[in-house]
Amino acid sequence: YGNYTGTESYIILPKEKPDGYQIVNQNVIGVATNGDYLTSCQNMFNNNTSSSLELDYLDTSNVTNMRSMFNGSQATTLDLRSFDTSNVTNMQGMFYGSQATTLDLSSFDTSNVTTVSGMFYNSQATTGYARTQADADRFNNSSNKPERLTFVVKPPA
């Protein structure tokens, strides 16, 4: 289960790295009881100081709110391929002030997303990939997107 402790049905997310840097905003993830599902990632990595985040085992299949998830995050690389965004409705400010240089959102299902305002405001990204042309257009036209950031449909591998 990656760098996480637990079993297939119960995973403990570490709060900080061995060097003492905070991994996840402790105010976001409280104590979960067996069977609870994560439904909000709002501010999860807000102002996180880690230069990279391992997100492979973060189950986002029941998440509806990703508002400000990576707001101010110092991670320069974000691997979001494992994210299930099919139930997400709010991505407002998701990458606000993020230091990630590339945003590969080609695995994102945004069919239920209703709020994307400020999604990329003050983001340091210069390259973005989307799943469909409609998504690329939506991301490119979102409010406060830096001019240097352009989304295109990711070509097949």
Summary of the structure (lengths in Angstrom):
residues: 157
radius of gyration: 15.1
end to end distance: 26.1
largest distance: 44.7
contacts: 461
relative contact order: 0.13
helix: 5%
strand: 17%
